[in-house]
Amino acid sequence: MRRLLRAGGDVLVTLAIMVLGSVGLWVGAPLLWLWIGSQVQGAGASLGAALAVIAAGVLCTIWLLARLLALLSMRHRAIRIAGGRPDPGHRMLERVLVLTAAVAVVVFGVWFLLFAGASPVPLGISL
């Protein structure tokens, strides 16, 4: 943590945008396009049309977010190199993506098992 604070404001802002972008990648884009697909189907279109809209929208949004994250990673590298530090490669982006994906999976699991009414073991089965 101390290293991050010494890195400067540019690095912290870049990392914060990376975290927000990766959360959007894992959570925001799929939820947004599921909602849009539900509106398409609710408007009277077929389920197939809604699924096609969801698939195309998610793929395009994830592609755009991945490009944004790659640009942010290159900016992070440039800031580090300009500061006289060795080239870190894309390690920071990899760490951010893995960490946010793990948090998203854990949060989804907690929601699914505790709040969505799902049960890992089917109830009502008599032995």
Backbone as JSON Lines, residues from 0, in Angstrom:
{"i":0,"aa":"M","n":[0.83,-1.19,0.0],"ca":[0.0,0.0,0.0],"c":[0.87,1.25,0.0]}
{"i":1,"aa":"R","n":[1.96,1.18,0.75],"ca":[2.85,2.32,0.84],"c":[3.47,2.63,-0.52]}
{"i":2,"aa":"R","n":[3.77,1.57,-1.29],"ca":[4.33,1.78,-2.63],"c":[3.34,2.48,-3.54]}
{"i":3,"aa":"L","n":[2.05,2.13,-3.41],"ca":[1.03,2.78,-4.24],"c":[0.92,4.26,-3.91]}
{"i":4,"aa":"L","n":[0.98,4.6,-2.64],"ca":[0.87,5.99,-2.25],"c":[2.08,6.8,-2.71]}
{"i":5,"aa":"R","n":[3.27,6.16,-2.74],"ca":[4.46,6.84,-3.22],"c":[4.48,6.96,-4.74]}
{"i":6,"aa":"A","n":[3.69,6.15,-5.43],"ca":[3.72,6.12,-6.89],"c":[3.21,7.42,-7.5]}
{"i":7,"aa":"G","n":[2.33,8.11,-6.81],"ca":[1.83,9.38,-7.31],"c":[0.38,9.3,-7.72]}
{"i":8,"aa":"G","n":[-0.18,10.48,-7.96],"ca":[-1.6,10.59,-8.29],"c":[-1.96,9.98,-9.63]}
{"i":9,"aa":"D","n":[-1.07,10.12,-10.63],"ca":[-1.38,9.57,-11.95],"c":[-1.56,8.06,-11.91]}
{"i":10,"aa":"V","n":[-0.68,7.4,-11.18],"ca":[-0.77,5.94,-11.08],"c":[-2.04,5.54,-10.34]}
{"i":11,"aa":"L","n":[-2.35,6.24,-9.26],"ca":[-3.55,5.9,-8.49],"c":[-4.83,6.1,-9.3]}
{"i":12,"aa":"V","n":[-4.89,7.19,-10.05],"ca":[-6.07,7.44,-10.89],"c":[-6.17,6.37,-11.97]}
{"i":13,"aa":"T","n":[-5.05,6.03,-12.59],"ca":[-5.05,5.0,-13.62],"c":[-5.51,3.66,-13.05]}
{"i":14,"aa":"L","n":[-5.02,3.32,-11.88],"ca":[-5.43,2.05,-11.24],"c":[-6.9,2.07,-10.86]}
{"i":15,"aa":"A","n":[-7.39,3.19,-10.38],"ca":[-8.81,3.28,-10.02],"c":[-9.69,3.1,-11.25]}
{"i":16,"aa":"I","n":[-9.3,3.72,-12.36],"ca":[-10.08,3.55,-13.59],"c":[-9.98,2.1,-14.08]}
{"i":17,"aa":"M","n":[-8.81,1.47,-13.91],"ca":[-8.66,0.06,-14.28],"c":[-9.61,-0.82,-13.47]}
{"i":18,"aa":"V","n":[-9.7,-0.55,-12.17],"ca":[-10.59,-1.34,-11.31],"c":[-12.05,-1.14,-11.74]}
{"i":19,"aa":"L","n":[-12.44,0.11,-11.97],"ca":[-13.82,0.37,-12.4],"c":[-14.11,-0.27,-13.76]}
{"i":20,"aa":"G","n":[-13.16,-0.2,-14.67],"ca":[-13.34,-0.81,-15.98],"c":[-13.45,-2.32,-15.9]}
{"i":21,"aa":"S","n":[-12.67,-2.94,-15.04],"ca":[-12.74,-4.39,-14.93],"c":[-14.0,-4.85,-14.21]}
{"i":22,"aa":"V","n":[-14.48,-4.07,-13.26],"ca":[-15.77,-4.39,-12.64],"c":[-16.89,-4.25,-13.68]}
{"i":23,"aa":"G","n":[-16.78,-3.24,-14.52],"ca":[-17.74,-3.1,-15.62],"c":[-17.65,-4.27,-16.58]}
{"i":24,"aa":"L","n":[-16.45,-4.77,-16.79],"ca":[-16.25,-5.91,-17.68],"c":[-16.92,-7.16,-17.13]}
{"i":25,"aa":"W","n":[-16.74,-7.44,-15.85],"ca":[-17.26,-8.67,-15.26],"c":[-18.73,-8.58,-14.85]}
{"i":26,"aa":"V","n":[-19.17,-7.41,-14.41],"ca":[-20.5,-7.28,-13.84],"c":[-21.38,-6.34,-14.65]}
{"i":27,"aa":"G","n":[-20.89,-5.15,-14.91],"ca":[-21.71,-4.11,-15.54],"c":[-22.22,-4.46,-16.92]}
{"i":28,"aa":"A","n":[-21.33,-4.9,-17.8],"ca":[-21.74,-5.2,-19.18],"c":[-22.77,-6.33,-19.24]}
{"i":29,"aa":"P","n":[-22.54,-7.46,-18.58],"ca":[-23.56,-8.51,-18.65],"c":[-24.91,-8.09,-18.07]}
{"i":30,"aa":"L","n":[-24.9,-7.4,-16.93],"ca":[-26.17,-6.98,-16.34],"c":[-26.89,-5.96,-17.21]}
{"i":31,"aa":"L","n":[-26.14,-5.01,-17.77],"ca":[-26.74,-4.02,-18.66],"c":[-27.41,-4.68,-19.86]}
{"i":32,"aa":"W","n":[-26.7,-5.61,-20.5],"ca":[-27.26,-6.23,-21.7],"c":[-28.35,-7.24,-21.38]}
{"i":33,"aa":"L","n":[-28.34,-7.84,-20.2],"ca":[-29.49,-8.67,-19.79],"c":[-30.73,-7.81,-19.63]}
{"i":34,"aa":"W","n":[-30.57,-6.63,-19.04],"ca":[-31.7,-5.73,-18.89],"c":[-32.2,-5.26,-20.26]}
{"i":35,"aa":"I","n":[-31.28,-4.88,-21.14],"ca":[-31.68,-4.44,-22.48],"c":[-32.37,-5.58,-23.22]}
{"i":36,"aa":"G","n":[-31.85,-6.79,-23.11],"ca":[-32.5,-7.95,-23.74],"c":[-33.88,-8.2,-23.19]}
{"i":37,"aa":"S","n":[-34.08,-7.99,-21.9],"ca":[-35.42,-8.18,-21.33],"c":[-36.38,-7.13,-21.86]}
{"i":38,"aa":"Q","n":[-35.87,-5.92,-22.09],"ca":[-36.73,-4.88,-22.67],"c":[-37.09,-5.2,-24.12]}
{"i":39,"aa":"V","n":[-36.15,-5.78,-24.85],"ca":[-36.4,-6.17,-26.24],"c":[-37.47,-7.26,-26.29]}
{"i":40,"aa":"Q","n":[-37.33,-8.25,-25.42],"ca":[-38.32,-9.33,-25.41],"c":[-39.67,-8.82,-24.9]}
{"i":41,"aa":"G","n":[-39.65,-7.95,-23.91],"ca":[-40.89,-7.4,-23.37],"c":[-41.64,-6.54,-24.37]}
{"i":42,"aa":"A","n":[-40.92,-5.97,-25.33],"ca":[-41.55,-5.14,-26.35],"c":[-42.24,-5.97,-27.42]}
{"i":43,"aa":"G","n":[-42.22,-7.27,-27.29],"ca":[-42.93,-8.13,-28.22],"c":[-42.03,-8.87,-29.18]}
{"i":44,"aa":"A","n":[-40.74,-8.62,-29.14],"ca":[-39.83,-9.35,-30.0],"c":[-39.66,-10.77,-29.47]}
{"i":45,"aa":"S","n":[-39.15,-11.63,-30.31],"ca":[-38.97,-13.02,-29.91],"c":[-37.8,-13.17,-28.95]}
{"i":46,"aa":"L","n":[-37.76,-14.32,-28.32],"ca":[-36.66,-14.63,-27.41],"c":[-35.35,-14.68,-28.19]}
{"i":47,"aa":"G","n":[-35.4,-15.2,-29.4],"ca":[-34.2,-15.27,-30.23],"c":[-33.63,-13.9,-30.52]}
{"i":48,"aa":"A","n":[-34.5,-12.95,-30.82],"ca":[-34.03,-11.58,-31.08],"c":[-33.41,-10.98,-29.82]}
{"i":49,"aa":"A","n":[-34.02,-11.22,-28.67],"ca":[-33.48,-10.71,-27.41],"c":[-32.12,-11.33,-27.12]}
{"i":50,"aa":"L","n":[-31.98,-12.62,-27.36],"ca":[-30.69,-13.29,-27.14],"c":[-29.62,-12.78,-28.1]}
{"i":51,"aa":"A","n":[-30.01,-12.51,-29.34],"ca":[-29.07,-11.98,-30.32],"c":[-28.6,-10.58,-29.9]}
{"i":52,"aa":"V","n":[-29.52,-9.76,-29.42],"ca":[-29.15,-8.42,-28.95],"c":[-28.2,-8.53,-27.76]}
{"i":53,"aa":"I","n":[-28.5,-9.43,-26.83],"ca":[-27.65,-9.61,-25.66],"c":[-26.26,-10.06,-26.08]}
{"i":54,"aa":"A","n":[-26.19,-11.07,-26.94],"ca":[-24.89,-11.61,-27.36],"c":[-24.05,-10.55,-28.07]}
{"i":55,"aa":"A","n":[-24.65,-9.87,-29.02],"ca":[-23.91,-8.84,-29.77],"c":[-23.5,-7.69,-28.85]}
{"i":56,"aa":"G","n":[-24.4,-7.27,-27.99],"ca":[-24.1,-6.16,-27.09],"c":[-23.0,-6.49,-26.1]}
{"i":57,"aa":"V","n":[-23.07,-7.68,-25.5],"ca":[-22.05,-8.08,-24.53],"c":[-20.69,-8.18,-25.21]}
{"i":58,"aa":"L","n":[-20.66,-8.81,-26.38],"ca":[-19.38,-8.96,-27.08],"c":[-18.78,-7.6,-27.44]}
{"i":59,"aa":"C","n":[-19.58,-6.69,-27.97],"ca":[-19.07,-5.37,-28.33],"c":[-18.62,-4.58,-27.11]}
{"i":60,"aa":"T","n":[-19.4,-4.63,-26.05],"ca":[-19.06,-3.88,-24.83],"c":[-17.8,-4.43,-24.19]}
{"i":61,"aa":"I","n":[-17.68,-5.74,-24.12],"ca":[-16.48,-6.34,-23.54],"c":[-15.26,-6.03,-24.39]}
{"i":62,"aa":"W","n":[-15.42,-6.04,-25.72],"ca":[-14.3,-5.69,-26.59],"c":[-13.86,-4.26,-26.33]}
{"i":63,"aa":"L","n":[-14.81,-3.33,-26.22],"ca":[-14.47,-1.93,-25.96],"c":[-13.8,-1.76,-24.6]}
{"i":64,"aa":"L","n":[-14.33,-2.43,-23.59],"ca":[-13.73,-2.33,-22.25],"c":[-12.34,-2.94,-22.22]}
{"i":65,"aa":"A","n":[-12.14,-4.04,-22.94],"ca":[-10.81,-4.65,-23.0],"c":[-9.81,-3.71,-23.67]}
{"i":66,"aa":"R","n":[-10.24,-3.02,-24.71],"ca":[-9.37,-2.03,-25.37],"c":[-9.04,-0.9,-24.41]}
{"i":67,"aa":"L","n":[-10.04,-0.41,-23.68],"ca":[-9.81,0.65,-22.7],"c":[-8.82,0.2,-21.64]}
{"i":68,"aa":"L","n":[-8.99,-1.03,-21.13],"ca":[-8.09,-1.53,-20.11],"c":[-6.67,-1.7,-20.66]}
{"i":69,"aa":"A","n":[-6.54,-2.11,-21.91],"ca":[-5.2,-2.22,-22.51],"c":[-4.54,-0.85,-22.63]}
{"i":70,"aa":"L","n":[-5.32,0.16,-23.01],"ca":[-4.78,1.52,-23.08],"c":[-4.36,2.03,-21.7]}
{"i":71,"aa":"L","n":[-5.17,1.73,-20.7],"ca":[-4.81,2.12,-19.33],"c":[-3.55,1.41,-18.86]}
{"i":72,"aa":"S","n":[-3.4,0.16,-19.24],"ca":[-2.21,-0.58,-18.86],"c":[-0.97,0.02,-19.52]}
{"i":73,"aa":"M","n":[-1.1,0.41,-20.77],"ca":[0.02,1.06,-21.46],"c":[0.35,2.41,-20.8]}
{"i":74,"aa":"R","n":[-0.69,3.13,-20.38],"ca":[-0.45,4.4,-19.69],"c":[0.26,4.17,-18.36]}
{"i":75,"aa":"H","n":[-0.15,3.15,-17.64],"ca":[0.5,2.81,-16.37],"c":[1.97,2.49,-16.6]}
{"i":76,"aa":"R","n":[2.25,1.73,-17.64],"ca":[3.64,1.39,-17.96],"c":[4.44,2.65,-18.29]}
{"i":77,"aa":"A","n":[3.85,3.54,-19.08],"ca":[4.54,4.77,-19.48],"c":[4.84,5.65,-18.27]}
{"i":78,"aa":"I","n":[3.9,5.73,-17.34],"ca":[4.11,6.53,-16.13],"c":[5.25,5.95,-15.31]}
{"i":79,"aa":"R","n":[5.27,4.64,-15.18],"ca":[6.33,3.99,-14.4],"c":[7.7,4.19,-15.04]}
{"i":80,"aa":"I","n":[7.75,4.03,-16.36],"ca":[9.03,4.19,-17.06],"c":[9.49,5.64,-16.98]}
{"i":81,"aa":"A","n":[8.56,6.58,-17.12],"ca":[8.92,8.0,-17.03],"c":[9.43,8.35,-15.63]}
{"i":82,"aa":"G","n":[8.97,7.63,-14.64],"ca":[9.43,7.86,-13.27],"c":[10.77,7.21,-12.95]}
{"i":83,"aa":"G","n":[11.38,6.58,-13.95],"ca":[12.68,5.95,-13.74],"c":[12.6,4.55,-13.17]}
{"i":84,"aa":"R","n":[11.45,3.97,-13.18],"ca":[11.29,2.61,-12.67],"c":[11.36,1.62,-13.83]}
{"i":85,"aa":"P","n":[11.65,0.36,-13.56],"ca":[11.7,-0.62,-14.64],"c":[10.3,-0.87,-15.23]}
{"i":86,"aa":"D","n":[10.28,-1.35,-16.47],"ca":[9.02,-1.62,-17.16],"c":[8.3,-2.78,-16.46]}
{"i":87,"aa":"P","n":[7.09,-2.52,-15.91],"ca":[6.38,-3.58,-15.2],"c":[5.61,-4.52,-16.12]}
{"i":88,"aa":"G","n":[5.57,-4.24,-17.4],"ca":[4.76,-5.05,-18.3],"c":[3.29,-4.81,-18.0]}
{"i":89,"aa":"H","n":[2.5,-5.82,-18.23],"ca":[1.06,-5.7,-17.99],"c":[0.66,-6.39,-16.67]}
{"i":90,"aa":"R","n":[1.61,-6.56,-15.77],"ca":[1.31,-7.26,-14.52],"c":[0.22,-6.59,-13.7]}
{"i":91,"aa":"M","n":[0.2,-5.27,-13.67],"ca":[-0.82,-4.59,-12.86],"c":[-2.2,-4.85,-13.42]}
{"i":92,"aa":"L","n":[-2.36,-4.79,-14.73],"ca":[-3.65,-5.08,-15.35],"c":[-4.07,-6.52,-15.05]}
{"i":93,"aa":"E","n":[-3.13,-7.44,-15.15],"ca":[-3.44,-8.84,-14.85],"c":[-3.91,-9.01,-13.41]}
{"i":94,"aa":"R","n":[-3.23,-8.36,-12.5],"ca":[-3.62,-8.44,-11.09],"c":[-5.01,-7.86,-10.85]}
{"i":95,"aa":"V","n":[-5.28,-6.71,-11.47],"ca":[-6.58,-6.07,-11.31],"c":[-7.68,-6.97,-11.87]}
{"i":96,"aa":"L","n":[-7.46,-7.54,-13.06],"ca":[-8.48,-8.4,-13.67],"c":[-8.74,-9.65,-12.84]}
{"i":97,"aa":"V","n":[-7.67,-10.28,-12.37],"ca":[-7.85,-11.5,-11.57],"c":[-8.54,-11.2,-10.25]}
{"i":98,"aa":"L","n":[-8.13,-10.13,-9.59],"ca":[-8.73,-9.77,-8.3],"c":[-10.2,-9.42,-8.45]}
{"i":99,"aa":"T","n":[-10.54,-8.6,-9.44],"ca":[-11.95,-8.22,-9.61],"c":[-12.8,-9.4,-10.07]}
{"i":100,"aa":"A","n":[-12.23,-10.3,-10.87],"ca":[-12.98,-11.5,-11.27],"c":[-13.24,-12.39,-10.06]}
{"i":101,"aa":"A","n":[-12.25,-12.55,-9.2],"ca":[-12.44,-13.37,-7.99],"c":[-13.48,-12.75,-7.08]}
{"i":102,"aa":"V","n":[-13.42,-11.45,-6.89],"ca":[-14.43,-10.78,-6.04],"c":[-15.81,-10.93,-6.66]}
{"i":103,"aa":"A","n":[-15.93,-10.78,-7.99],"ca":[-17.23,-10.91,-8.65],"c":[-17.79,-12.32,-8.48]}
{"i":104,"aa":"V","n":[-16.94,-13.34,-8.59],"ca":[-17.4,-14.72,-8.42],"c":[-17.87,-14.96,-6.98]}
{"i":105,"aa":"V","n":[-17.12,-14.47,-6.0],"ca":[-17.5,-14.65,-4.6],"c":[-18.8,-13.92,-4.3]}
{"i":106,"aa":"V","n":[-18.92,-12.69,-4.75],"ca":[-20.15,-11.92,-4.51],"c":[-21.34,-12.6,-5.18]}
{"i":107,"aa":"F","n":[-21.17,-13.08,-6.42],"ca":[-22.25,-13.79,-7.09],"c":[-22.62,-15.05,-6.33]}
{"i":108,"aa":"G","n":[-21.63,-15.8,-5.86],"ca":[-21.92,-17.02,-5.1],"c":[-22.69,-16.74,-3.82]}
{"i":109,"aa":"V","n":[-22.28,-15.7,-3.11],"ca":[-23.0,-15.32,-1.89],"c":[-24.43,-14.91,-2.22]}
{"i":110,"aa":"W","n":[-24.58,-14.08,-3.24],"ca":[-25.94,-13.66,-3.64],"c":[-26.78,-14.87,-4.05]}
{"i":111,"aa":"F","n":[-26.21,-15.74,-4.87],"ca":[-26.95,-16.88,-5.38],"c":[-27.38,-17.83,-4.27]}
{"i":112,"aa":"L","n":[-26.48,-18.12,-3.34],"ca":[-26.78,-19.09,-2.3],"c":[-27.59,-18.51,-1.15]}
{"i":113,"aa":"L","n":[-27.4,-17.22,-0.82],"ca":[-28.05,-16.67,0.35],"c":[-29.26,-15.79,0.05]}
{"i":114,"aa":"F","n":[-29.24,-15.07,-1.06],"ca":[-30.28,-14.08,-1.28],"c":[-31.21,-14.37,-2.44]}
{"i":115,"aa":"A","n":[-30.81,-15.21,-3.38],"ca":[-31.63,-15.46,-4.56],"c":[-32.65,-16.56,-4.34]}
{"i":116,"aa":"G","n":[-32.61,-17.19,-3.2],"ca":[-33.57,-18.25,-2.92],"c":[-33.15,-19.61,-3.48]}
{"i":117,"aa":"A","n":[-31.93,-19.71,-3.95],"ca":[-31.45,-20.98,-4.48],"c":[-30.92,-21.84,-3.35]}
{"i":118,"aa":"S","n":[-30.92,-23.12,-3.59],"ca":[-30.4,-24.05,-2.59],"c":[-29.43,-25.0,-3.27]}
{"i":119,"aa":"P","n":[-28.25,-25.19,-2.7],"ca":[-27.3,-26.11,-3.32],"c":[-27.77,-27.56,-3.28]}
{"i":120,"aa":"V","n":[-28.6,-27.88,-2.29],"ca":[-29.16,-29.22,-2.18],"c":[-30.67,-29.1,-2.35]}
{"i":121,"aa":"P","n":[-31.25,-29.83,-3.3],"ca":[-32.69,-29.73,-3.5],"c":[-33.45,-30.12,-2.23]}
{"i":122,"aa":"L","n":[-34.38,-29.25,-1.86],"ca":[-35.16,-29.52,-0.67],"c":[-36.37,-30.37,-1.03]}
{"i":123,"aa":"G","n":[-36.9,-31.05,-0.08],"ca":[-38.1,-31.86,-0.32],"c":[-37.78,-33.25,-0.8]}
{"i":124,"aa":"I","n":[-36.53,-33.63,-0.8],"ca":[-36.16,-34.99,-1.23],"c":[-36.17,-35.86,0.01]}
{"i":125,"aa":"S","n":[-36.96,-36.92,-0.04],"ca":[-37.0,-37.82,1.11],"c":[-36.11,-39.01,0.85]}
{"i":126,"aa":"L","n":[-35.37,-39.37,1.87],"ca":[-34.44,-40.5,1.74],"c":[-35.03,-41.75,2.31]}
